[in-house]
Amino acid sequence: MSALTGKVVAVAGASGPAGQAVMRRLAADGATVIGADIDPQRLDAALDSVRTAVPGAKVSGQVIDLLDPQEVHDWADHLEAEHGHVDGVFHLVGGWRGSKTFFDTRIDDWDFLHDTVVRTLQHTSLAFQPALVRSESGRYAIVSASSAHKPTAGGAAYAAAKAASEAWTLSMADSFKKETTSEDGEPTAAAAILVIKALVTPEMRTEKPEAKFAGFTDTADLADTLAGLWDRPAAELNGQHLWLTAR
């Protein structure tokens, strides 16, 4: 029996390439997966692709605006009430803005990334933290970027948004350390940060067979890493950076 059997996992940003790969992987291992996205048509298409790839998949969707904190809190409460527990939340919402030089950086880019990358993360983490504390094995994870650790001149807004997301997630990890303990005093919930350079999909490799995509992370490898979070003790995982590209 897989470690994911019986787990209830929410995936924010479900319609993107990473979201679809993660939902397929989780569903294939027996998890109940609930994907969220703001675009109903894209969400339906993503859910259909999961059901096609994984016959019998326990997957459903929720159209939601992650910038609305009340909507996100209501979603979290509904999932826990419906399923009795929520064991994982993967925040796969992102976006990129950049410029050629530092001087050319637009504050509008920061405003966009603050909402898309940071604010949505704040809402999902705050809404689901209590349920993950109550779970026997809660897991929360985000995807960050190596540029947060080594910003480039033209990537100031993006690197700053990712760095802020990491700091927020580490604060959540500290809450798990203090609020979730097993009989032996170890935490039962964990928040982790997956660090990549960029993602590559099978379609991208097909379109550009000559491209090396050096340092890129395949969406399938990202999905495997997230699915494997339940194979590691929370105390070992909590607050860790999991590098999927060269440091």
C-alpha positions as MATLAB code, in Angstrom:
seq = 'MSALTGKVVAVAGASGPAGQAVMRRLAADGATVIGADIDPQRLDAALDSVRTAVPGAKVSGQVIDLLDPQEVHDWADHLEAEHGHVDGVFHLVGGWRGSKTFFDTRIDDWDFLHDTVVRTLQHTSLAFQPALVRSESGRYAIVSASSAHKPTAGGAAYAAAKAASEAWTLSMADSFKKETTSEDGEPTAAAAILVIKALVTPEMRTEKPEAKFAGFTDTADLADTLAGLWDRPAAELNGQHLWLTAR';
ca = [
       0.000    0.000    0.000;
       1.331    3.424   -0.966;
       2.018    6.064    1.668;
      -0.453    8.204   -0.260;
      -3.369    5.797    0.038;
      -6.159    7.569    1.854;
      -4.410   10.947    1.887;
      -6.408   14.048    0.971;
      -4.291   16.555   -0.929;
      -5.171   19.996   -2.289;
      -3.268   21.322   -5.297;
      -3.394   25.065   -5.942;
      -2.554   26.002   -9.509;
      -3.947   22.717  -10.783;
      -4.295   23.604  -14.451;
      -0.635   24.401  -15.059;
       1.871   21.813  -16.314;
       3.229   21.234  -12.807;
      -0.237   21.004  -11.314;
      -1.372   18.405  -13.826;
       1.761   16.297  -13.382;
       1.411   16.407   -9.607;
      -2.285   15.519   -9.670;
      -1.597   12.534  -11.939;
       1.167   11.294   -9.662;
      -0.853   11.665   -6.478;
      -3.953   10.056   -7.971;
      -1.935    7.125   -9.332;
      -0.757    6.373   -5.794;
      -4.250    6.398   -4.320;
      -4.606    9.897   -2.925;
      -7.822   11.882   -3.059;
      -6.833   14.988   -5.008;
      -8.637   18.322   -5.132;
      -7.317   20.762   -7.690;
      -7.998   24.485   -7.556;
      -7.776   27.071  -10.303;
      -9.430   30.361  -11.185;
     -10.199   29.346  -14.799;
     -13.038   26.795  -14.931;
     -12.345   25.653  -18.498;
      -8.648   25.072  -17.874;
      -9.448   23.308  -14.613;
     -11.966   20.990  -16.282;
      -9.439   20.153  -19.001;
      -6.776   19.405  -16.379;
      -9.096   17.148  -14.410;
     -10.137   15.299  -17.568;
      -6.482   14.695  -18.444;
      -5.872   13.208  -15.000;
      -8.908   10.942  -15.257;
      -7.762    9.767  -18.697;
      -4.235    9.054  -17.494;
      -5.329    7.441  -14.214;
      -8.551    5.416  -14.601;
     -10.508    5.484  -11.372;
      -8.653    8.529  -10.086;
     -10.222   10.167   -7.059;
      -9.888   13.707   -8.314;
     -12.158   16.744   -8.210;
     -11.838   20.477   -8.694;
     -12.704   23.796   -7.147;
     -12.883   27.069   -9.050;
     -11.477   29.615   -6.633;
      -9.825   33.024   -6.545;
      -6.758   32.519   -4.361;
      -6.511   36.284   -3.919;
      -9.755   36.208   -1.942;
      -8.819   35.117    1.588;
     -12.391   34.289    2.583;
     -12.831   32.024   -0.435;
      -9.643   30.179    0.446;
     -10.589   29.795    4.119;
     -14.033   28.537    3.129;
     -12.427   26.040    0.752;
     -10.122   24.743    3.464;
     -12.975   24.385    5.949;
     -15.150   22.637    3.353;
     -12.480   20.101    2.420;
     -11.791   19.154    6.009;
     -15.498   18.889    6.786;
     -16.162   16.777    3.674;
     -13.212   14.398    3.980;
     -12.538   14.497    7.705;
      -8.919   15.522    7.205;
      -6.595   17.373    4.844;
      -3.128   15.866    4.659;
      -1.363   17.933    2.061;
      -1.417   21.278    0.283;
       0.870   21.975   -2.664;
       1.045   25.601   -3.726;
       1.980   25.552   -7.415;
       0.874   29.059   -8.351;
       3.521   31.169  -10.009;
       4.448   33.647  -12.661;
       7.522   35.444  -13.938;
       8.376   39.027  -14.721;
      11.805   40.461  -15.402;
      13.820   43.090  -17.243;
      17.082   43.453  -19.136;
      18.784   45.534  -16.448;
      18.247   46.415  -12.794;
      17.439   50.023  -13.713;
      14.733   48.846  -16.119;
      12.903   46.958  -13.370;
       9.261   47.968  -13.234;
       7.539   48.236   -9.869;
       4.436   47.034  -11.727;
       6.240   43.705  -12.078;
       6.704   43.548   -8.323;
       3.017   44.336   -7.797;
       2.045   41.491  -10.137;
       4.403   38.980   -8.518;
       3.467   40.089   -5.023;
      -0.132   39.120   -5.741;
       0.454   36.055   -7.900;
       3.357   34.492   -6.029;
       3.296   35.851   -2.486;
      -0.280   36.781   -1.667;
      -1.796   33.541   -2.937;
       0.756   31.618   -0.871;
      -0.129   33.603    2.218;
      -3.794   32.802    1.767;
      -3.412   29.049    1.236;
      -0.919   28.637    4.077;
      -3.008   30.577    6.583;
      -6.233   28.849    5.564;
      -4.922   25.284    5.654;
      -2.417   25.440    8.522;
      -4.936   24.410   11.211;
      -6.109   21.397    9.186;
      -2.530   20.309    8.520;
      -1.796   20.582   12.236;
      -4.759   18.298   12.917;
      -3.690   15.781   10.253;
      -1.648   12.781   11.327;
       0.898   13.636    8.626;
       0.341   17.101    7.206;
       2.539   18.305    4.365;
       2.758   21.763    2.776;
       5.127   22.562   -0.083;
       5.950   25.372   -2.463;
       8.164   25.594   -5.529;
      10.820   28.272   -5.277;
      13.646   29.259   -7.590;
      17.414   29.167   -7.380;
      17.370   32.856   -8.307;
      16.011   33.612   -4.826;
      19.435   32.547   -3.542;
      21.448   34.227   -6.282;
      19.417   37.092   -7.807;
      20.318   38.551  -11.173;
      20.247   42.251  -11.995;
      17.153   42.002  -14.151;
      15.348   39.520  -11.923;
      14.998   41.642   -8.801;
      11.209   41.470   -8.563;
      11.008   37.733   -9.201;
      13.863   36.850   -6.854;
      12.417   39.040   -4.121;
       8.982   37.439   -4.478;
      10.449   33.945   -4.261;
      12.615   34.917   -1.283;
       9.560   36.306    0.489;
       7.674   33.083   -0.240;
      10.498   31.035    1.227;
      10.593   33.123    4.403;
       6.828   32.807    4.819;
       6.984   29.045    4.349;
       9.801   28.743    6.889;
       7.625   30.581    9.395;
       4.902   28.037    8.728;
       7.459   25.288    9.292;
       8.296   26.788   12.668;
       4.598   26.739   13.565;
       4.489   23.024   12.774;
       7.515   22.435   14.984;
       5.749   24.148   17.872;
       2.164   22.998   17.319;
       2.329   19.410   16.041;
       3.897   16.665   18.063;
       3.565   12.906   18.147;
       3.828   10.745   21.240;
       7.603   10.866   20.998;
       7.584   14.653   20.818;
       8.399   14.894   17.108;
       6.439   17.099   14.701;
       3.801   15.375   12.582;
       3.443   18.134    9.970;
       6.083   19.612    7.701;
       6.483   22.524    5.308;
       9.135   22.192    2.618;
      10.566   24.312   -0.188;
      11.437   22.732   -3.537;
      14.077   24.763   -5.364;
      14.347   24.670   -9.151;
      15.908   26.709  -11.921;
      12.917   26.256  -14.228;
      10.497   23.516  -15.237;
      10.457   21.541  -18.463;
       7.543   19.501  -19.782;
       7.529   16.558  -22.212;
       5.881   18.862  -24.758;
       8.749   21.337  -24.480;
      11.281   18.572  -25.095;
       9.305   17.368  -28.106;
       9.067   20.874  -29.569;
      12.795   21.491  -29.119;
      14.541   18.102  -29.290;
      17.915   19.769  -29.750;
      17.588   21.868  -26.571;
      19.542   20.795  -23.492;
      17.357   22.540  -20.891;
      20.408   22.553  -18.638;
      19.496   22.629  -14.977;
      15.765   22.430  -15.682;
      13.541   20.098  -13.653;
      11.117   17.780  -15.411;
       7.555   18.156  -14.185;
       7.458   14.394  -13.579;
      10.489   14.648  -11.273;
       8.842   17.510   -9.404;
       5.717   15.385   -8.981;
       7.763   12.422   -7.732;
       9.451   14.602   -5.130;
       6.173   15.983   -3.859;
       4.579   12.547   -3.725;
       7.594   11.320   -1.778;
       7.175   13.838    1.030;
       5.156   11.288    3.006;
       8.025    8.804    2.776;
      10.149   11.033    5.020;
       9.602   11.839    8.715;
       8.173   15.297    9.312;
      11.038   16.188   11.658;
      13.564   15.466    8.896;
      11.590   17.333    6.236;
      10.192   20.359    8.051;
      11.771   23.659    7.040;
      14.066   22.076    4.469;
      15.099   23.285    1.027;
      14.933   20.376   -1.422;
      17.184   21.287   -4.337;
      16.124   19.849   -7.693;
      18.798   21.771   -9.573;
      22.449   22.561   -8.946;
      23.059   24.901   -6.011;
];
